[in-house]
Amino acid sequence: CDGCLLPIVASFYYCTQCGFFLHKVCAELPKVKHVWHRRCRPALVLTSNEVFECVQCLWLSNAFAYKCEECEQCTCLQCIIALTPGARTCLGHKHPLFFYPEYKGRCVACGEDDIKGLFRCKDCDFSLDHKCFSLPITSQHKNDQHLLSLAYGDDNSYLESHFCDVCEESRDPNLWFYHCATCDTSAHVSCILGRYPFFKLGSIFELPEVHEHPLTNVKKIYYYPNCGKCGEPCLDLALECTGCNFIVHDEC
């Protein structure tokens, strides 16, 4: 889906001319959204075709987002859903979770300590941070032809089985991971999602303040040309002009 960049397994809309896909839910998103905990007064406005770092979960993305016109910060769709007032349900937990912006503690999914702002259960010691709460329930990986499912407990007691089938390093069975039931493979969340799970390469941007021609999102894994702004090699994400010899780091 070009709206949320998650796999489509239900009803969707499709443009036959440009190959643009949208979940039915993403196509019907409200243009304006109010988020209860924000300090800024204006409501958030739905935006697209923009590279941003989500102010809540810190994922880099160019999917749909809600943007504050006052501070210009963007919030991804997953975090907007998570921060809608009321109790939230969660994978692997029978009780509802509530968001406590000032609470500090440990996330049970990734094991990180001393995190401020957690989704927490009132009845037991169960907390999730923004990033883990918004993890995709299913995800794809080039090493597996099936969708992998997010898992929260490994019942296998054999120590040698607690390895990641992507990086082949050890894996903590108490932390969340992705699992393919068909192939019986398991992997770290980071190995399945990678650095940019919500980033679609090939998107085209009109940025006249940067370059006179349209720029395309690319990821350089070899031949690192120098950035047109800072002069350093463009390794990883960059914006490139296909019509002339111009490239610039995303952050530049």
PAZAPA-4460 file (N, C-alpha, C; in steps of 0.05 Angstrom, whole numbers, plus 32768, in hexadecimal, padded with zeros to 4 digits):
% residues 252
    n_x    n_y    n_z   ca_x   ca_y   ca_z    c_x    c_y    c_z   seq   type   mol
   8011   7FE8   8000   8000   8000   8000   8012   8019   8000     1      C     A
   800C   802B   7FEE   801C   8044   7FEC   8014   8058   8002     2      D     A
   7FFF   8052   8011   7FF7   8064   8027   8006   805E   8041     3      G     A
   8007   8044   8048   8014   803C   8061   802D   802B   805D     4      C     A
   8031   8022   8044   8048   8011   803D   8048   7FF6   804C     5      L     A
   8030   7FEC   8052   802C   7FD1   805E   8020   7FBF   8048     6      L     A
   8024   7FA4   804B   8019   7F92   8037   7FFA   7F94   8036     7      P     A
   7FF0   7F91   801E   7FD3   7F91   8019   7FC8   7F75   801A     8      I     A
   7FB6   7F70   802C   7FA9   7F55   802E   7F8B   7F57   802E     9      V     A
   7F80   7F6F   802A   7F63   7F73   802A   7F5B   7F86   8013    10      A     A
   7F44   7F93   8015   7F3A   7FA4   8000   7F4E   7FBB   7FFB    11      S     A
   7F51   7FC2   7FE1   7F63   7FD8   7FDA   7F5A   7FE6   7FC0    12      F     A
   7F66   7FFE   7FBC   7F62   800D   7FA3   7F7C   800C   7F93    13      Y     A
   7F79   800D   7F79   7F91   800A   7F68   7F8E   801C   7F4F    14      Y     A
   7FA4   802B   7F49   7FA5   803B   7F31   7FB4   802B   7F1C    15      C     A
   7FA6   8025   7F06   7FB2   8015   7EF1   7FC7   8024   7EE0    16      T     A
   7FC7   803F   7EE2   7FD9   804F   7ED2   7FF4   8052   7EDF    17      Q     A
   7FF5   8054   7EF9   800F   8059   7F07   8016   8044   7F1C    18      C     A
   8006   802F   7F1E   800D   801A   7F31   800C   8023   7F4E    19      G     A
   7FF8   8033   7F55   7FF5   803E   7F70   7FDF   802E   7F7F    20      F     A
   7FE7   8023   7F96   7FD5   8012   7FA6   7FCE   8020   7FC0    21      F     A
   7FB6   801C   7FC9   7FAD   8027   7FE3   7F9A   8013   7FF1    22      L     A
   7F9F   800D   800A   7F8A   8000   801A   7F70   8011   8019    23      H     A
   7F5A   8004   801A   7F41   8013   801C   7F41   8026   8033    24      K     A
   7F4C   801D   804A   7F4D   802D   8062   7F5E   8046   805D    25      V     A
   7F76   8042   8050   7F88   8059   804B   7F7C   806D   8037    26      C     A
   7F6D   8063   8024   7F60   8075   8011   7F4A   8086   801E    27      A     A
   7F3F   807D   8034   7F29   808B   8041   7F32   8099   805A    28      E     A
   7F4C   809E   805D   7F56   80AC   8075   7F4B   80C9   8076    29      L     A
   7F45   80D3   808E   7F3C   80EF   8090   7F53   8102   8089    30      P     A
   7F4C   8119   807D   7F61   812C   8075   7F6D   813B   808D    31      K     A
   7F5D   813C   80A3   7F67   814A   80BB   7F63   8137   80D3    32      V     A
   7F76   8138   80E6   7F75   8126   80FD   7F7E   8135   8116    33      K     A
   7F70   8131   812C   7F77   813D   8146   7F85   8127   8157    34      H     A
   7F9C   812D   8162   7FAA   811B   8174   7FAC   8127   818F    35      V     A
   7FA2   8119   81A3   7F9D   8125   81BD   7FB5   812E   81CD    36      W     A
   7FCC   8122   81C9   7FE3   8128   81DB   7FF5   813D   81D0    37      H     A
   7FF0   8147   81B7   8003   815B   81AB   7FFF   8176   81B8    38      R     A
   8016   8185   81B9   8016   81A0   81C5   800D   81B5   81B1    39      R     A
   8011   81AF   8197   8009   81C3   8183   7FEB   81C4   8181    40      C     A
   7FE1   81DC   817B   7FC4   81E0   8179   7FB7   81D5   815F    41      R     A
   7FC4   81DA   8148   7FB7   81D2   812F   7FB3   81B4   812D    42      P     A
   7F9E   81AC   811F   7F9A   818F   8119   7FAF   8186   8105    43      A     A
   7FB3   816C   8103   7FC7   8162   80F0   7FBA   815D   80D5    44      L     A
   7FC9   8163   80C0   7FBE   8161   80A4   7FCB   814A   8096    45      V     A
   7FBA   813A   8088   7FC5   8123   8078   7FD7   812D   8062    46      L     A
   7FEE   8121   805F   8001   8128   804B   800D   8110   803E    47      T     A
   8018   8113   8026   8024   80FC   8018   803C   8107   8007    48      S     A
   804A   80F5   7FFB   8061   80FC   7FE9   8075   810E   7FF7    49      N     A
   807C   8106   8010   808E   8115   8020   809F   8102   8030    50      E     A
   80B9   8107   8031   80CB   80F6   8042   80CB   8102   805E    51      V     A
   80C7   80F2   8073   80C5   80FC   808E   80CF   80E7   80A2    52      F     A
   80D6   80F0   80BA   80DB   80DE   80D0   80C4   80E2   80E4    53      E     A
   80B6   80CC   80E9   809F   80CE   80FB   80A7   80D8   8116    54      C     A
   8099   80EC   8121   80A1   80F8   813A   809C   80E5   8151    55      V     A
   808D   80D0   814E   8087   80BE   8163   8099   80A5   8163    56      Q     A
   8098   8096   814D   80A7   807D   814C   80C3   8080   813F    57      C     A
   80C8   8097   8132   80E2   809E   8127   80E9   808E   810E    58      L     A
   80D6   807F   8102   80DB   8071   80E8   80DD   8086   80D2    59      W     A
   80F0   8083   80C0   80F1   8094   80A8   80DE   8089   8094    60      L     A
   80CE   809A   8087   80B9   8091   8075   80B2   80A5   8060    61      S     A
   80A6   809B   804A   809A   80AD   8036   807D   80A4   8030    62      N     A
   8071   8097   8044   8055   808F   8041   8043   80A6   8049    63      A     A
   8029   80A2   804B   8017   80B7   8054   801D   80BD   8071    64      F     A
   8018   80D6   8079   801D   80DF   8094   800A   80F5   809B    65      A     A
   8008   80FB   80B5   7FFA   8113   80BE   800E   8127   80C8    66      Y     A
   800C   8140   80BD   8020   8154   80C2   8014   816C   80D1    67      K     A
   8023   8176   80E4   801B   818E   80F3   8025   81A6   80E3    68      C     A
   8013   81B8   80DC   801A   81D0   80CC   8028   81E5   80DD    69      E     A
   8028   81E1   80F7   8036   81F4   8109   8053   81ED   810C    70      E     A
   8059   81D4   8115   8074   81CC   811A   8080   81BB   8103    71      C     A
   806F   81B4   80EF   8076   81A4   80D7   8080   8188   80DD    72      E     A
   807A   817E   80F5   8081   8162   80FC   806C   814F   80F0    73      Q     A
   8075   8137   80E8   8063   8124   80DC   8060   810B   80EE    74      C     A
   8048   8100   80EE   8042   80E8   80FD   8038   80D3   80E9    75      T     A
   8044   80BB   80E9   803C   80A6   80D6   8021   809B   80DD    76      C     A
   8015   808D   80CA   7FFA   8083   80CE   7FF8   806F   80E5    77      L     A
   800C   805E   80E8   800B   804A   80FE   800A   8058   8119    78      Q     A
   801A   806D   811D   801A   807C   8136   8001   808C   813A    79      C     A
   7FF5   8097   8124   7FDC   80A5   8127   7FC6   8093   8131    80      I     A
   7FC5   807A   8126   7FB2   8066   8130   7FB7   805F   814D    81      I     A
   7FD0   805C   8154   7FD7   8054   816F   7FD0   806A   8183    82      A     A
   7FD1   8083   817B   7FCD   809A   818D   7FB0   80A4   818C    83      L     A
   7F9E   8097   817E   7F82   809E   817F   7F78   8098   819B    84      T     A
   7F69   80AB   81A7   7F60   80A7   81C3   7F52   808D   81C7    85      P     A
   7F57   8081   81DF   7F4A   8068   81E6   7F5D   8051   81EA    86      G     A
   7F53   803A   81F2   7F64   8023   81F7   7F6B   8016   81DC    87      A     A
   7F83   800A   81DC   7F8D   7FFD   81C4   7F91   7FDF   81C9    88      R     A
   7F8B   7FCF   81B5   7F91   7FB3   81B7   7FAC   7FAE   81AC    89      T     A
   7FB8   7F98   81B3   7FD4   7F92   81AB   7FD8   7F75   81A7    90      C     A
   7FE9   7F6E   8194   7FF2   7F52   8190   7FFE   7F47   81A9    91      L     A
   7FF5   7F2F   81B1   8001   7F20   81C6   7FFA   7F29   81E2    92      G     A
   7FE5   7F3B   81E5   7FDD   7F44   8200   7FBF   7F45   8201    93      H     A
   7FB4   7F3A   8216   7F97   7F37   8218   7F89   7F50   8223    94      K     A
   7F99   7F62   8230   7F8D   7F7A   823C   7F91   7F93   822A    95      H     A
   7F80   7FA7   822C   7F84   7FBF   821C   7F9B   7FCF   8226    96      P     A
   7FA7   7FDF   8214   7FBE   7FF0   821B   7FB6   800D   8219    97      L     A
   7FC2   801D   822A   7FBD   803A   8229   7FD8   8048   8227    98      F     A
   7FD9   805F   8219   7FF2   806D   8215   7FF7   8080   822C    99      F     A
   800F   807E   8238   8017   808F   824E   8030   809F   8245   100      Y     A
   802C   80B8   823D   8042   80C8   8231   805A   80CD   8244   101      P     A
   8055   80CD   825F   806A   80D3   8272   8076   80BB   827F   102      E     A
   806B   80A3   827A   8074   808B   8288   808F   8082   827C   103      Y     A
   80A1   807A   828D   80BB   806F   8285   80BD   8052   828C   104      K     A
   80C7   8041   827A   80CA   8025   8280   80D6   8015   826A   105      G     A
   80D2   7FFB   826A   80DE   7FE8   8257   80C9   7FDE   8243   106      R     A
   80D1   7FDD   822A   80BF   7FD2   8215   80C3   7FB4   8214   107      C     A
   80AE   7FA5   8217   80B0   7F88   8217   80B6   7F7C   81FB   108      V     A
   80B1   7F8B   81E6   80B5   7F81   81CB   80D2   7F82   81C2   109      A     A
   80E0   7F99   81C7   80FC   7F9C   81BF   8110   7F9B   81D6   110      C     A
   8106   7F9D   81EF   8118   7F9B   8206   8125   7FB5   820D   111      G     A
   811F   7FCB   81FF   812C   7FE5   8206   8122   7FEF   8221   112      E     A
   8134   7FFA   8231   812D   8004   824C   812C   8022   824C   113      D     A
   811F   802C   8261   811E   8049   8267   8112   8059   824F   114      D     A
   80FD   804F   8243   80EF   805D   822D   80D9   806E   8238   115      I     A
   80D8   8087   8230   80C2   8099   8239   80AC   8099   8225   116      K     A
   8093   8095   822E   807C   8094   821D   8076   8078   8214   117      G     A
   8065   8069   8222   8060   804D   821C   8042   8046   821B   118      L     A
   803C   8033   820B   8021   8027   820C   8022   8012   8222   119      F     A
   8010   8015   8235   8013   8004   824D   7FF9   7FF8   8256   120      R     A
   7FFB   7FDF   8261   7FE3   7FD1   826B   7FDF   7FD9   8289   121      C     A
   7FC7   7FDF   8290   7FC1   7FE7   82AB   7FC2   7FCF   82BE   122      K     A
   7FBE   7FB7   82B4   7FBB   7F9F   82C5   7FD5   7F8F   82CA   123      D     A
   7FE9   7F93   82B8   8001   7F84   82BC   8019   7F93   82B1   124      C     A
   8031   7F89   82B5   8049   7F98   82AE   8050   7F92   8290   125      D     A
   8041   7F9F   827F   8044   7F9C   8262   8044   7FB7   8255   126      F     A
   805A   7FBD   8247   805D   7FD8   823B   806A   7FD5   821F   127      S     A
   8061   7FE6   820D   806D   7FE7   81F2   8073   8004   81EB   128      L     A
   808A   8008   81DD   8090   8023   81D3   8082   8028   81B9   129      D     A
   8084   8040   81AF   8076   8048   8196   807D   8036   817E   130      H     A
   8098   8032   817B   80A1   8023   8164   8098   8007   8164   131      K     A
   8098   7FFA   817B   8090   7FDE   817C   8071   7FDB   817B   132      C     A
   8063   7FEE   8186   8046   7FED   8185   803C   7FEF   8168   133      F     A
   804B   7FFD   8158   8043   8002   813C   8050   7FEE   8128   134      S     A
   805D   7FD9   8132   8069   7FC6   8120   8054   7FB8   810F   135      L     A
   8059   7FB4   80F5   8046   7FA6   80E3   8041   7F89   80EE   136      P     A
   8028   7F81   80ED   8021   7F66   80F6   802C   7F52   80E3   137      I     A
   802D   7F59   80C9   803A   7F47   80B5   804E   7F58   80A5   138      T     A
   8063   7F4A   809A   8077   7F58   808A   8082   7F45   8076   139      S     A
   8090   7F50   8062   809C   7F40   804D   80BA   7F42   804F   140      Q     A
   80C8   7F2D   8045   80E5   7F2D   8044   80ED   7F1E   802B   141      H     A
   8103   7F27   801F   810C   7F1C   8005   8114   7EFE   8008   142      K     A
   811B   7EF5   8020   8123   7ED9   8024   810C   7EC6   8028   143      N     A
   80F3   7ED0   8029   80DC   7EBF   802D   80C5   7EC7   801B   144      D     A
   80B9   7EB4   800E   80A4   7EBA   7FFB   8089   7EC0   8009   145      Q     A
   8088   7EB9   8023   806F   7EBD   8032   8070   7ED6   8043   146      H     A
   8059   7EDF   804C   8058   7EF5   805F   8061   7EEA   807B   147      L     A
   8072   7EF9   8089   807A   7EF1   80A3   8068   7EFF   80B8   148      L     A
   8062   7EF1   80CD   8051   7EFC   80E2   8061   7F05   80FA   149      S     A
   8058   7F1B   8106   8065   7F24   811F   805E   7F10   8136   150      L     A
   8072   7F07   8144   806E   7EF4   815A   8079   7F00   8174   151      A     A
   806E   7EF7   818A   8075   7F03   81A4   807E   7EEF   81B8   152      Y     A
   8081   7ED6   81B1   808B   7EC2   81C4   8095   7EA9   81B5   153      G     A
   80AD   7EA0   81BD   80B8   7E88   81B0   80B6   7E71   81C3   154      D     A
   80A5   7E5D   81BC   80A1   7E46   81CE   80B7   7E31   81CB   155      D     A
   80C8   7E34   81B7   80DD   7E20   81B3   80F2   7E23   81C9   156      N     A
   80F6   7E0E   81D9   8109   7E0F   81EF   8126   7E09   81E8   157      S     A
   812A   7E00   81CF   8145   7DF9   81C6   8155   7E12   81C1   158      Y     A
   816C   7E15   81CF   817C   7E2D   81CC   8186   7E32   81B0   159      L     A
   818C   7E1C   81A2   8197   7E1F   8186   8182   7E29   8173   160      E     A
   8169   7E29   817A   8154   7E32   8168   8150   7E50   8169   161      S     A
   815B   7E5D   817E   8157   7E79   8182   816B   7E8A   8172   162      H     A
   8169   7E87   8158   817B   7E96   8146   816A   7EA3   8130   163      F     A
   8175   7EB9   8126   8168   7EC7   8110   816F   7EBA   80F5   164      C     A
   815B   7EB3   80E5   8160   7EA6   80CC   8169   7EB9   80B6   165      D     A
   816B   7ED3   80BC   8174   7EE6   80A9   8192   7EED   80AE   166      V     A
   8198   7EF5   80C6   81B4   7EFD   80CC   81C4   7EE6   80D9   167      C     A
   81B5   7ED1   80E1   81C1   7EB9   80EE   81CF   7EBE   8108   168      E     A
   81C7   7ED5   8115   81D0   7EDB   8130   81BC   7ED1   8144   169      E     A
   81C4   7ED0   815E   81B2   7EC7   8173   819A   7EDA   8176   170      S     A
   8185   7ED0   8180   816C   7EDF   8183   8160   7EDA   819F   171      R     A
   8159   7EF0   81AD   814C   7EEE   81C7   8130   7EE4   81C4   172      D     A
   8129   7ECC   81CE   810E   7EC1   81CA   80F8   7ED0   81D9   173      P     A
   8100   7EE2   81EC   80ED   7EF2   81FB   80E4   7F0B   81ED   174      N     A
   80F3   7F13   81D8   80EC   7F2B   81C9   80DC   7F24   81B0   175      L     A
   80CE   7F37   81A5   80BE   7F32   818D   80CF   7F2D   8175   176      W     A
   80C4   7F1D   8162   80D2   7F16   814A   80BD   7F10   8134   177      F     A
   80C7   7F0C   811B   80B5   7F05   8105   80B9   7EE7   80FF   178      Y     A
   80A3   7EDA   80F8   80A3   7EBD   80F5   8093   7EB5   80DC   179      H     A
   809E   7EA2   80CD   808F   7E96   80B6   8088   7E7A   80BE   180      C     A
   806E   7E75   80C2   8065   7E5A   80CB   8068   7E45   80B6   181      A     A
   8067   7E4D   809C   806A   7E3A   8086   8086   7E30   8084   182      T     A
   809A   7E42   8086   80B6   7E3B   8083   80C3   7E35   809E   183      C     A
   80B5   7E3B   80B4   80C0   7E39   80CF   80DA   7E48   80D2   184      D     A
   80D9   7E61   80C9   80F0   7E73   80CC   80E9   7E8A   80DF   185      T     A
   80FC   7E94   80EE   80F8   7EAA   8100   810F   7EBE   80FD   186      S     A
   8109   7ED7   8101   811E   7EEC   80FD   8119   7F04   810F   187      A     A
   812F   7F12   8115   812D   7F2C   8124   811A   7F3E   8115   188      H     A
   810C   7F4F   8124   80FB   7F64   8118   810B   7F76   8106   189      V     A
   8123   7F7E   810F   8134   7F90   80FF   813E   7F83   80E5   190      S     A
   8142   7F69   80E6   814C   7F5B   80CD   8136   7F59   80B8   191      C     A
   811D   7F57   80C1   8107   7F55   80AE   80FF   7F71   80A4   192      I     A
   80FD   7F84   80B5   80F4   7F9F   80AD   810A   7FAF   809F   193      L     A
   8123   7FAB   80A8   8139   7FBB   809D   8138   7FD7   80A8   194      G     A
   8148   7FE9   809D   814A   8004   80A7   8133   8016   809E   195      R     A
   8126   800F   8088   8112   8020   807D   80F9   8010   8075   196      Y     A
   80EA   8005   8088   80D3   7FF5   8081   80BC   8005   8075   197      P     A
   80BB   801F   807B   80A5   802F   8071   80AE   8044   805D   198      F     A
   80C1   803B   804D   80CC   804D   8039   80CB   8040   801D   199      F     A
   80BE   804D   800A   80BC   8042   7FEF   80CF   8050   7FDC   200      K     A
   80E2   8040   7FD1   80F4   804B   7FBE   80E7   8051   7FA3   201      L     A
   80F1   8064   7F94   80E6   806A   7F7A   80D2   8081   7F7A   202      G     A
   80CB   808B   7F92   80B8   80A2   7F94   80C5   80BB   7F88   203      S     A
   80B5   80CB   7F7B   80C0   80E3   7F6D   80B6   80FC   7F7B   204      I     A
   80C8   810F   7F7F   80C2   8127   7F8E   80C9   8140   7F7D   205      F     A
   80B8   8154   7F7E   80BE   816E   7F72   80C9   8180   7F88   206      E     A
   80E3   8186   7F87   80F0   8196   7F9C   8100   81AC   7F8E   207      L     A
   80F3   81C1   7F84   8101   81D6   7F75   8116   81E4   7F85   208      P     A
   8114   81E5   7FA0   8128   81F2   7FB1   8142   81E1   7FB2   209      E     A
   8140   81C8   7FAA   8158   81B6   7FAB   8163   81B2   7F8E   210      V     A
   8151   81AE   7F7B   8159   81A8   7F60   8143   81AE   7F4C   211      H     A
   814A   81B7   7F34   8135   81C0   7F21   8125   81A9   7F15   212      E     A
   8130   8190   7F16   8122   8179   7F0B   8116   8168   7F21   213      H     A
   8102   8157   7F1B   80F7   8144   7F2F   810D   8131   7F39   214      P     A
   810B   812B   7F53   811F   8119   7F60   8112   80FF   7F68   215      L     A
   8121   80E9   7F65   8117   80CE   7F6B   8125   80C3   7F84   216      T     A
   8116   80B7   7F96   8121   80AA   7FAD   8130   8090   7FA4   217      N     A
   814A   808E   7FAC   815A   8077   7FA5   8169   806E   7FBE   218      V     A
   8173   8055   7FBD   8184   804B   7FD2   819E   8041   7FC5   219      K     A
   81B4   804E   7FCB   81CD   8047   7FBE   81DB   8031   7FCE   220      K     A
   81E0   801A   7FC2   81EE   8004   7FCF   8209   7FFF   7FC1   221      I     A
   820E   800D   7FAC   8229   800D   7F9F   822B   8026   7F8E   222      Y     A
   8242   802D   7F85   8248   8046   7F77   823B   805E   7F85   223      Y     A
   824A   8069   7F98   8240   807F   7FA9   8249   809A   7F9D   224      Y     A
   8239   80A6   7F8D   8240   80C1   7F83   823F   80D5   7F99   225      P     A
   824D   80EC   7F95   824E   8100   7FAA   8234   8111   7FAB   226      N     A
   822C   8118   7FC3   8214   8128   7FC7   8218   8144   7FBB   227      C     A
   8204   814E   7FAD   8206   8168   7FA1   8206   817F   7FB5   228      G     A
   8200   8179   7FCF   81FF   818F   7FE3   8217   818E   7FF6   229      K     A
   821C   8176   8002   8232   8175   8016   824B   8169   800A   230      C     A
   824A   815D   7FF2   8262   8152   7FE5   826B   8137   7FEF   231      G     A
   825D   812B   8003   8264   8111   800D   8256   80FB   7FFC   232      E     A
   8262   80E2   7FFB   8255   80CD   7FEB   8239   80C6   7FF4   233      P     A
   8227   80C1   7FE1   820B   80BB   7FE6   8208   809D   7FEA   234      C     A
   820C   8093   8002   8208   8078   8009   81EC   8076   8016   235      L     A
   81DC   8062   800E   81C2   805D   801A   81AD   8070   800C   236      D     A
   819B   807B   801B   8184   808A   800F   818E   80A5   8004   237      L     A
   8183   80AC   7FED   818A   80C5   7FE0   8173   80CD   7FCC   238      A     A
   8175   80E6   7FC3   8163   80EF   7FAE   8173   80F4   7F95   239      L     A
   816B   80E8   7F7F   817B   80E9   7F67   816A   80F3   7F4F   240      E     A
   8177   8103   7F3E   816B   810D   7F26   8173   80FA   7F0F   241      C     A
   815F   80EE   7F02   8165   80DB   7EEC   816C   80EA   7ED2   242      T     A
   8166   8104   7ED1   816C   8113   7EB9   8187   811F   7EB7   243      G     A
   8194   8122   7ECE   81AF   812E   7ECE   81BF   8122   7EE5   244      C     A
   81D8   8128   7EE7   81EA   811C   7EFB   81E8   812B   7F15   245      N     A
   81D1   8128   7F23   81CD   8135   7F3D   81C2   8121   7F51   246      F     A
   81CD   8122   7F69   81C4   8111   7F7F   81C9   811F   7F99   247      I     A
   81B8   811B   7FAD   81BA   8128   7FC6   81B0   8115   7FDC   248      V     A
   81BE   8115   7FF3   81B5   8106   800A   8199   810D   8012   249      H     A
   818A   80FA   801C   816F   8101   8026   8170   8116   803C   250      D     A
   8183   8113   804E   8185   8126   8064   818E   8142   805B   251      E     A
   819D   8143   8045   81A6   815D   803A   818F   816C   802C   252      C     A
***
